[in-house]
Amino acid sequence: MIRNLNCNNDKAIAYTAELQAPVEAAQEIIKGTVIRCAGTECIGAQSSSSPRTICAKVADEFGPVASFAYKGEAFDSEALAKCNN
């Protein structure tokens, strides 16, 4: 579950993503924030980069993204397609 990924202990979760394929539990520093993924779920705290940039970097690091949201607002299909290119 996303809640078990324990994102940046002192920072609220800003980014949530669901990957198209599961990955082993891992974390990467992406544009100044730690993104943690396990299975198909990823979370990350606020970054100074745009949500679109974070989404694209998540796709680069962990694989294609099935869904992505910033502060609870989900990306539409057009924005997701850009993340995955």
C-alpha distance (Angstrom), angle and dihedral (degrees) to the residues before:
residue distance angle dihedral
M1 . . .
I2 3.79 . .
R3 3.79 91.9 .
N4 3.80 90.1 62.9
L5 3.80 93.9 59.2
N6 3.85 90.4 78.6
C7 3.79 101.2 -146.9
N8 3.82 118.4 -145.2
N9 3.81 94.8 -36.9
D10 3.82 95.6 -125.9
K11 3.82 99.8 38.5
A12 3.77 129.3 77.5
I13 3.78 118.8 -118.5
A14 3.81 109.8 -99.6
Y15 3.82 101.8 165.5
T16 3.79 128.6 49.9
A17 3.77 124.9 176.2
E18 3.75 138.0 176.4
L19 3.78 114.8 -150.3
Q20 3.79 123.1 -142.9
A21 3.82 90.4 -128.3
P22 3.81 130.3 28.1
V23 3.79 121.9 -104.0
E24 3.78 133.4 -164.7
A25 3.80 113.1 -96.1
A26 3.80 106.5 -77.6
Q27 3.76 142.9 148.0
E28 3.79 132.9 -149.2
I29 3.77 133.0 -175.1
I30 3.78 104.0 -122.6
K31 3.78 119.3 -176.7
G32 3.79 92.9 -26.3
T33 3.79 100.7 -43.3
V34 3.78 133.2 88.6
I35 3.79 114.0 -114.6
R36 3.80 114.5 -163.7
C37 3.80 122.4 -163.4
A38 3.78 132.6 -177.3
G39 3.77 124.8 168.8
T40 3.80 104.9 -25.0
E41 3.82 96.7 -31.7
C42 3.81 127.3 94.4
I43 3.80 132.3 178.3
G44 3.79 135.4 -177.6
A45 3.78 141.6 174.5
Q46 3.80 125.6 -116.9
S47 3.80 117.7 -62.9
S48 3.78 131.8 -170.0
S49 3.83 88.3 -121.2
S50 3.78 123.4 89.9
P51 3.81 118.2 -92.1
R52 3.82 89.2 -117.6
T53 3.80 90.2 57.4
I54 3.80 92.0 48.6
C55 3.81 91.0 48.5
A56 3.82 91.7 51.7
K57 3.80 91.7 47.7
V58 3.82 91.7 49.1
A59 3.82 88.2 53.3
D60 3.83 90.3 48.3
E61 3.81 93.6 49.7
F62 3.81 102.7 36.0
G63 3.81 106.9 19.0
P64 3.81 137.3 -99.1
V65 3.79 116.5 -15.4
A66 3.83 120.3 -129.7
S67 3.82 93.5 -171.8
F68 3.79 136.9 0.4
A69 3.79 132.1 -173.5
Y70 3.79 134.9 -175.7
K71 3.80 114.5 -153.7
G72 3.79 89.8 -19.5
E73 3.82 96.7 -49.5
A74 3.78 110.1 119.4
F75 3.79 122.1 -140.0
D76 3.80 115.1 -117.6
S77 3.81 122.5 -123.1
E78 3.82 92.9 -92.5
A79 3.80 92.7 53.7
L80 3.83 90.8 46.1
A81 3.80 90.4 52.0
K82 3.81 88.9 55.0
C83 3.82 90.7 50.0
N84 3.77 90.9 54.7
N85 3.83 97.3 48.4
